[in-house]
Amino acid sequence: MVTNADGSVRPLNFSERAIDRTRVLMHRQQTLLDPSPRAMRRERIALPHCSAEWLTLPESRKGHVLLYFHGGAYLRGSTDTHIGALSRFMRAARVEACSVDYRMEPQHRFPAWVEDAVDAYRDLIEVRGIAPGRIAIAGDSAGGGVAMALLQQITALELPQPACAAVISPWDDLTCSGPSHAANVDADAMFGPGLIEHTAEWLAAQAGVERDDPLLSPAFGTYPGSPPLRIDVSAVEILRSDAELLADAYRASGAHVTLVEHPTAPHAWTAIGGLSAARQSAREIGAFIDRHLA
């Protein structure tokens, strides 16, 4: 259930038809407001269970790669919806990018998107021959959750570690147990009361797992030996606690983490190209990536 402005409640609609409508709306909005730069070169590439896009700008250094996972609550979003944000990161870090159009609900259940993330990382290092020290992993919102699940799997599968990782407004605690889920409910401009928690309940029920499964909720994961991580979050968004819990878990594993809290930005603001905060954060995150790539 989700609460309306007048205090009444209504059930969330997770039908395929309803989700498809939100995908179309998101695509129309984002491609209009934050389009791909004309200089962007795009090549569709095949992975075992999904596809991705290889992206290049004139500033890109060959063989220096940002592996990116878009947001959208594991229900919507694509390379198209995040191409503007990707272009800003790419320019600031002077990298190529591989943007993964991972499988999503309702057509595919968790852990499909985690499997796709591992496949994409393996493709970079085992098929394309990209040195791990020249790979950065990043994502926003649900894509931040995918990125953090991938870091866990890289360690579990004993794959070589990437150079660094960066996540923006990560959705990584599907138990919704952090204090900001209540404290920021009136301040968050994107999510109404109940929306995140009931989506989390549905996703976990679909997969038949607990909401604190560490690959679904990476705030409960462990990260020994993982690379430097930057987390950006807004102080006024509902998911602020998710970022703080993730930083604690990362630090407790002995890995290095930098948590940056922005005072007034909306959720996943780096994908809102008209905001000066989006451009500033992209420069800062890009500089972080650039410093760590070999």
C-alpha positions as a Markdown table, in Angstrom:
| # | Residue | x | y | z |
|---|---|---|---|---|
| 1 | Met | 0.0 | 0.0 | 0.0 |
| 2 | Val | 1.0 | 3.6 | -0.6 |
| 3 | Thr | -0.3 | 6.7 | 1.2 |
| 4 | Asn | -2.0 | 9.4 | -0.9 |
| 5 | Ala | -1.7 | 13.1 | -0.1 |
| 6 | Asp | -5.1 | 13.1 | 1.5 |
| 7 | Gly | -4.1 | 10.3 | 3.9 |
| 8 | Ser | -5.9 | 7.5 | 2.0 |
| 9 | Val | -4.1 | 4.4 | 0.9 |
| 10 | Arg | -4.0 | 2.5 | -2.4 |
| 11 | Pro | -2.2 | -0.7 | -3.4 |
| 12 | Leu | 0.9 | -0.5 | -5.6 |
| 13 | Asn | 0.4 | -1.9 | -9.0 |
| 14 | Phe | 3.3 | -4.3 | -10.0 |
| 15 | Ser | 1.7 | -5.7 | -13.1 |
| 16 | Glu | 3.8 | -6.0 | -16.2 |
| 17 | Arg | 1.5 | -3.6 | -18.0 |
| 18 | Ala | 1.7 | -1.0 | -15.2 |
| 19 | Ile | 5.5 | -1.2 | -15.0 |
| 20 | Asp | 5.9 | -0.9 | -18.8 |
| 21 | Arg | 3.9 | 2.4 | -18.6 |
| 22 | Thr | 6.4 | 3.7 | -16.1 |
| 23 | Arg | 9.3 | 2.6 | -18.2 |
| 24 | Val | 7.9 | 4.5 | -21.2 |
| 25 | Leu | 7.3 | 7.6 | -19.2 |
| 26 | Met | 10.8 | 7.5 | -17.6 |
| 27 | His | 12.4 | 7.0 | -21.1 |
| 28 | Arg | 10.5 | 9.9 | -22.6 |
| 29 | Gln | 11.3 | 12.2 | -19.8 |
| 30 | Gln | 15.0 | 11.5 | -19.4 |
| 31 | Thr | 15.8 | 11.4 | -23.1 |
| 32 | Leu | 14.1 | 14.8 | -23.5 |
| 33 | Leu | 15.6 | 16.5 | -20.5 |
| 34 | Asp | 19.1 | 14.8 | -20.4 |
| 35 | Pro | 19.9 | 13.5 | -23.9 |
| 36 | Ser | 23.0 | 11.8 | -25.2 |
| 37 | Pro | 25.7 | 14.2 | -26.4 |
| 38 | Arg | 26.2 | 14.3 | -30.2 |
| 39 | Ala | 29.8 | 13.3 | -29.7 |
| 40 | Met | 28.9 | 10.0 | -27.9 |
| 41 | Arg | 29.6 | 6.9 | -29.8 |
| 42 | Arg | 27.5 | 3.9 | -28.8 |
| 43 | Glu | 27.9 | 0.2 | -29.6 |
| 44 | Arg | 25.5 | -2.5 | -28.4 |
| 45 | Ile | 27.3 | -5.5 | -27.0 |
| 46 | Ala | 25.9 | -8.9 | -26.0 |
| 47 | Leu | 26.3 | -10.5 | -22.6 |
| 48 | Pro | 25.1 | -14.1 | -21.7 |
| 49 | His | 21.6 | -13.0 | -20.4 |
| 50 | Cys | 21.3 | -9.3 | -21.3 |
| 51 | Ser | 22.9 | -6.6 | -23.3 |
| 52 | Ala | 25.1 | -3.6 | -22.6 |
| 53 | Glu | 26.4 | -0.5 | -24.4 |
| 54 | Trp | 30.0 | 0.5 | -25.0 |
| 55 | Leu | 30.2 | 4.2 | -24.8 |
| 56 | Thr | 33.0 | 6.5 | -26.0 |
| 57 | Leu | 33.6 | 10.3 | -26.0 |
| 58 | Pro | 36.4 | 12.2 | -27.6 |
| 59 | Glu | 37.9 | 12.7 | -24.1 |
| 60 | Ser | 37.9 | 8.9 | -23.3 |
| 61 | Arg | 41.2 | 7.2 | -22.7 |
| 62 | Lys | 41.1 | 3.8 | -24.4 |
| 63 | Gly | 41.1 | 0.9 | -21.9 |
| 64 | His | 40.0 | 3.0 | -18.9 |
| 65 | Val | 36.4 | 1.9 | -18.3 |
| 66 | Leu | 33.5 | 2.9 | -16.1 |
| 67 | Leu | 31.2 | -0.1 | -15.6 |
| 68 | Tyr | 27.8 | 1.5 | -14.8 |
| 69 | Phe | 24.5 | 0.3 | -13.5 |
| 70 | His | 21.4 | 2.5 | -13.9 |
| 71 | Gly | 18.8 | 3.2 | -11.2 |
| 72 | Gly | 15.0 | 2.5 | -11.4 |
| 73 | Ala | 14.1 | 0.3 | -8.5 |
| 74 | Tyr | 15.0 | -2.9 | -10.4 |
| 75 | Leu | 11.8 | -2.2 | -12.5 |
| 76 | Arg | 12.7 | 0.5 | -15.0 |
| 77 | Gly | 15.6 | 2.5 | -16.4 |
| 78 | Ser | 18.2 | 1.8 | -19.1 |
| 79 | Thr | 21.3 | 3.2 | -20.7 |
| 80 | Asp | 19.1 | 5.7 | -22.5 |
| 81 | Thr | 17.6 | 7.1 | -19.3 |
| 82 | His | 21.1 | 7.6 | -17.8 |
| 83 | Ile | 23.1 | 8.6 | -20.8 |
| 84 | Gly | 23.3 | 12.2 | -19.8 |
| 85 | Ala | 24.7 | 11.3 | -16.3 |
| 86 | Leu | 27.1 | 8.8 | -17.9 |
| 87 | Ser | 28.4 | 11.5 | -20.3 |
| 88 | Arg | 29.2 | 13.8 | -17.4 |
| 89 | Phe | 31.0 | 11.0 | -15.4 |
| 90 | Met | 32.9 | 10.0 | -18.6 |
| 91 | Arg | 34.1 | 13.5 | -19.3 |
| 92 | Ala | 35.2 | 14.1 | -15.8 |
| 93 | Ala | 37.1 | 10.8 | -15.5 |
| 94 | Arg | 38.2 | 10.7 | -19.1 |
| 95 | Val | 37.0 | 7.1 | -19.5 |
| 96 | Glu | 35.1 | 4.8 | -21.8 |
| 97 | Ala | 32.0 | 3.2 | -20.3 |
| 98 | Cys | 30.1 | 0.0 | -20.3 |
| 99 | Ser | 26.5 | 0.5 | -19.3 |
| 100 | Val | 24.6 | -2.7 | -18.5 |
| 101 | Asp | 20.9 | -3.0 | -19.3 |
| 102 | Tyr | 20.5 | -5.7 | -16.7 |
| 103 | Arg | 17.4 | -7.9 | -16.4 |
| 104 | Met | 14.7 | -6.5 | -14.2 |
| 105 | Glu | 11.4 | -7.4 | -12.5 |
| 106 | Pro | 8.7 | -8.4 | -13.3 |
| 107 | Gln | 10.1 | -10.4 | -16.2 |
| 108 | His | 13.2 | -11.5 | -14.2 |
| 109 | Arg | 13.6 | -12.0 | -10.5 |
| 110 | Phe | 16.5 | -11.4 | -8.1 |
| 111 | Pro | 19.4 | -12.4 | -8.4 |
| 112 | Ala | 19.2 | -11.9 | -12.2 |
| 113 | Trp | 20.7 | -8.4 | -12.1 |
| 114 | Val | 23.5 | -9.6 | -9.8 |
| 115 | Glu | 24.3 | -12.4 | -12.3 |
| 116 | Asp | 24.3 | -9.9 | -15.2 |
| 117 | Ala | 26.7 | -7.6 | -13.3 |
| 118 | Val | 29.2 | -10.5 | -12.7 |
| 119 | Asp | 28.9 | -11.4 | -16.4 |
| 120 | Ala | 29.6 | -7.8 | -17.4 |
| 121 | Tyr | 32.7 | -7.6 | -15.2 |
| 122 | Arg | 34.0 | -11.0 | -16.4 |
| 123 | Asp | 33.5 | -9.8 | -20.0 |
| 124 | Leu | 35.6 | -6.7 | -19.4 |
| 125 | Ile | 38.6 | -8.6 | -17.9 |
| 126 | Glu | 38.3 | -12.0 | -19.5 |
| 127 | Val | 37.0 | -11.2 | -23.0 |
| 128 | Arg | 38.0 | -7.6 | -23.7 |
| 129 | Gly | 41.3 | -7.8 | -21.8 |
| 130 | Ile | 40.7 | -4.6 | -19.7 |
| 131 | Ala | 43.1 | -4.5 | -16.7 |
| 132 | Pro | 41.2 | -4.5 | -13.4 |
| 133 | Gly | 43.2 | -1.5 | -12.3 |
| 134 | Arg | 41.6 | 0.5 | -15.1 |
| 135 | Ile | 38.0 | -0.4 | -14.2 |
| 136 | Ala | 35.8 | 1.7 | -12.0 |
| 137 | Ile | 32.3 | 0.4 | -10.9 |
| 138 | Ala | 29.5 | 2.8 | -10.3 |
| 139 | Gly | 25.7 | 3.0 | -10.1 |
| 140 | Asp | 22.9 | 5.2 | -8.8 |
| 141 | Ser | 19.9 | 4.2 | -6.6 |
| 142 | Ala | 19.1 | 0.5 | -7.4 |
| 143 | Gly | 22.1 | 0.5 | -9.7 |
| 144 | Gly | 24.1 | 1.4 | -6.6 |
| 145 | Gly | 22.8 | -1.8 | -5.0 |
| 146 | Val | 23.8 | -3.7 | -8.1 |
| 147 | Ala | 27.3 | -2.3 | -8.0 |
| 148 | Met | 27.7 | -3.2 | -4.3 |
| 149 | Ala | 26.4 | -6.7 | -4.9 |
| 150 | Leu | 28.9 | -7.1 | -7.6 |
| 151 | Leu | 31.7 | -6.1 | -5.3 |
| 152 | Gln | 30.7 | -8.8 | -2.9 |
| 153 | Gln | 30.6 | -11.3 | -5.7 |
| 154 | Ile | 34.0 | -10.3 | -7.0 |
| 155 | Thr | 35.5 | -11.2 | -3.6 |
| 156 | Ala | 33.4 | -14.4 | -3.3 |
| 157 | Leu | 34.4 | -15.6 | -6.8 |
| 158 | Glu | 38.1 | -14.6 | -6.2 |
| 159 | Leu | 38.1 | -12.3 | -9.2 |
| 160 | Pro | 40.6 | -9.5 | -9.4 |
| 161 | Gln | 39.5 | -6.3 | -7.7 |
| 162 | Pro | 38.7 | -3.1 | -9.7 |
| 163 | Ala | 40.4 | 0.2 | -9.1 |
| 164 | Cys | 37.5 | 1.8 | -7.2 |
| 165 | Ala | 33.8 | 2.2 | -6.9 |
| 166 | Ala | 31.3 | 5.0 | -6.6 |
| 167 | Val | 27.6 | 4.9 | -5.8 |
| 168 | Ile | 25.0 | 7.7 | -5.7 |
| 169 | Ser | 21.9 | 7.5 | -3.5 |
| 170 | Pro | 22.3 | 3.7 | -3.2 |
| 171 | Trp | 19.3 | 1.6 | -2.4 |
| 172 | Asp | 21.0 | -1.0 | -0.3 |
| 173 | Asp | 18.8 | -1.6 | 2.7 |
| 174 | Leu | 15.5 | -3.2 | 1.6 |
| 175 | Thr | 14.5 | -3.7 | 5.2 |
| 176 | Cys | 14.0 | 0.1 | 5.3 |
| 177 | Ser | 15.1 | 0.0 | 8.9 |
| 178 | Gly | 17.3 | 3.2 | 8.9 |
| 179 | Pro | 16.0 | 6.3 | 10.7 |
| 180 | Ser | 15.8 | 8.4 | 7.6 |
| 181 | His | 13.0 | 6.2 | 6.2 |
| 182 | Ala | 10.8 | 7.9 | 8.8 |
| 183 | Ala | 12.6 | 11.2 | 9.5 |
| 184 | Asn | 12.9 | 12.3 | 5.8 |
| 185 | Val | 9.5 | 11.1 | 4.5 |
| 186 | Asp | 8.2 | 14.7 | 4.3 |
| 187 | Ala | 11.5 | 16.1 | 2.9 |
| 188 | Asp | 12.1 | 13.7 | 0.1 |
| 189 | Ala | 10.8 | 15.1 | -3.2 |
| 190 | Met | 10.7 | 11.8 | -5.1 |
| 191 | Phe | 9.3 | 9.1 | -2.8 |
| 192 | Gly | 5.9 | 9.2 | -1.1 |
| 193 | Pro | 5.1 | 7.4 | 2.1 |
| 194 | Gly | 5.2 | 3.6 | 1.8 |
| 195 | Leu | 6.5 | 3.5 | -1.8 |
| 196 | Ile | 10.0 | 2.3 | -1.1 |
| 197 | Glu | 9.1 | -0.2 | 1.7 |
| 198 | His | 6.3 | -1.8 | -0.3 |
| 199 | Thr | 8.4 | -2.1 | -3.4 |
| 200 | Ala | 11.1 | -3.8 | -1.2 |
| 201 | Glu | 8.6 | -6.2 | 0.2 |
| 202 | Trp | 7.3 | -7.1 | -3.2 |
| 203 | Leu | 10.8 | -7.7 | -4.7 |
| 204 | Ala | 11.9 | -9.9 | -1.8 |
| 205 | Ala | 8.6 | -11.9 | -1.9 |
| 206 | Gln | 9.0 | -12.4 | -5.7 |
| 207 | Ala | 12.5 | -13.9 | -5.2 |
| 208 | Gly | 11.6 | -15.9 | -2.1 |
| 209 | Val | 14.4 | -14.3 | 0.0 |
| 210 | Glu | 14.6 | -12.2 | 3.2 |
| 211 | Arg | 14.9 | -8.5 | 2.7 |
| 212 | Asp | 18.2 | -8.5 | 4.5 |
| 213 | Asp | 19.8 | -10.9 | 2.0 |
| 214 | Pro | 23.2 | -9.2 | 1.5 |
| 215 | Leu | 23.1 | -9.3 | -2.3 |
| 216 | Leu | 19.6 | -7.7 | -2.3 |
| 217 | Ser | 20.5 | -5.4 | 0.6 |
| 218 | Pro | 24.2 | -4.8 | 0.4 |
| 219 | Ala | 24.3 | -2.7 | 3.6 |
| 220 | Phe | 24.3 | -6.1 | 5.3 |
| 221 | Gly | 27.2 | -7.4 | 3.2 |
| 222 | Thr | 30.9 | -7.7 | 3.9 |
| 223 | Tyr | 33.7 | -6.2 | 1.8 |
| 224 | Pro | 37.1 | -7.5 | 2.8 |
| 225 | Gly | 39.8 | -6.5 | 0.3 |
| 226 | Ser | 37.4 | -4.3 | -1.7 |
| 227 | Pro | 38.7 | -1.2 | -3.4 |
| 228 | Pro | 38.2 | 2.5 | -2.3 |
| 229 | Leu | 34.5 | 3.5 | -2.4 |
| 230 | Arg | 32.9 | 6.9 | -2.6 |
| 231 | Ile | 29.2 | 7.2 | -1.6 |
| 232 | Asp | 27.2 | 10.3 | -2.4 |
| 233 | Val | 23.8 | 10.8 | -0.8 |
| 234 | Ser | 21.4 | 13.7 | 0.0 |
| 235 | Ala | 20.9 | 14.6 | 3.6 |
| 236 | Val | 17.2 | 15.1 | 2.9 |
| 237 | Glu | 16.4 | 11.9 | 1.0 |
| 238 | Ile | 14.7 | 8.8 | 2.5 |
| 239 | Leu | 17.7 | 6.6 | 1.5 |
| 240 | Arg | 20.3 | 8.6 | 3.5 |
| 241 | Ser | 20.4 | 5.9 | 6.2 |
| 242 | Asp | 21.1 | 3.3 | 3.5 |
| 243 | Ala | 24.2 | 5.1 | 2.5 |
| 244 | Glu | 25.3 | 5.5 | 6.1 |
| 245 | Leu | 24.7 | 1.8 | 6.9 |
| 246 | Leu | 26.7 | 0.9 | 3.8 |
| 247 | Ala | 29.6 | 3.1 | 4.8 |
| 248 | Asp | 29.6 | 1.5 | 8.2 |
| 249 | Ala | 29.6 | -2.0 | 6.7 |
| 250 | Tyr | 32.4 | -1.1 | 4.3 |
| 251 | Arg | 34.5 | 0.4 | 7.0 |
| 252 | Ala | 33.9 | -2.5 | 9.3 |
| 253 | Ser | 35.4 | -4.8 | 6.6 |
| 254 | Gly | 38.6 | -2.8 | 6.6 |
| 255 | Ala | 38.0 | -1.2 | 3.3 |
| 256 | His | 38.3 | 2.5 | 2.6 |
| 257 | Val | 35.1 | 4.5 | 2.1 |
| 258 | Thr | 34.3 | 8.2 | 1.7 |
| 259 | Leu | 30.8 | 9.3 | 2.5 |
| 260 | Val | 29.7 | 12.6 | 1.0 |
| 261 | Glu | 26.3 | 14.0 | 2.1 |
| 262 | His | 24.8 | 16.8 | 0.1 |
| 263 | Pro | 22.5 | 19.2 | 2.0 |
| 264 | Thr | 19.5 | 19.7 | -0.3 |
| 265 | Ala | 19.9 | 17.6 | -3.5 |
| 266 | Pro | 17.0 | 15.2 | -4.5 |
| 267 | His | 17.4 | 11.5 | -4.8 |
| 268 | Ala | 19.9 | 10.4 | -7.5 |
| 269 | Trp | 20.4 | 14.0 | -8.6 |
| 270 | Thr | 23.3 | 13.1 | -10.8 |
| 271 | Ala | 20.8 | 11.9 | -13.4 |
| 272 | Ile | 19.0 | 15.3 | -13.4 |
| 273 | Gly | 21.0 | 17.2 | -16.0 |
| 274 | Gly | 19.5 | 20.6 | -15.4 |
| 275 | Leu | 20.7 | 20.7 | -11.8 |
| 276 | Ser | 24.0 | 22.5 | -11.1 |
| 277 | Ala | 24.5 | 20.0 | -8.3 |
| 278 | Ala | 24.4 | 17.2 | -10.9 |
| 279 | Arg | 27.3 | 18.8 | -12.9 |
| 280 | Gln | 29.3 | 19.5 | -9.7 |
| 281 | Ser | 28.9 | 16.0 | -8.3 |
| 282 | Ala | 29.8 | 14.5 | -11.6 |
| 283 | Arg | 33.0 | 16.5 | -11.6 |
| 284 | Glu | 33.8 | 15.4 | -8.1 |
| 285 | Ile | 33.0 | 11.7 | -8.7 |
| 286 | Gly | 34.8 | 11.8 | -12.0 |
| 287 | Ala | 37.9 | 13.2 | -10.3 |
| 288 | Phe | 37.7 | 10.4 | -7.7 |
| 289 | Ile | 37.6 | 7.8 | -10.4 |
| 290 | Asp | 40.4 | 9.4 | -12.4 |
| 291 | Arg | 42.7 | 9.4 | -9.3 |
| 292 | His | 42.3 | 5.7 | -8.8 |
| 293 | Leu | 42.6 | 4.4 | -12.3 |
| 294 | Ala | 46.0 | 3.1 | -13.2 |
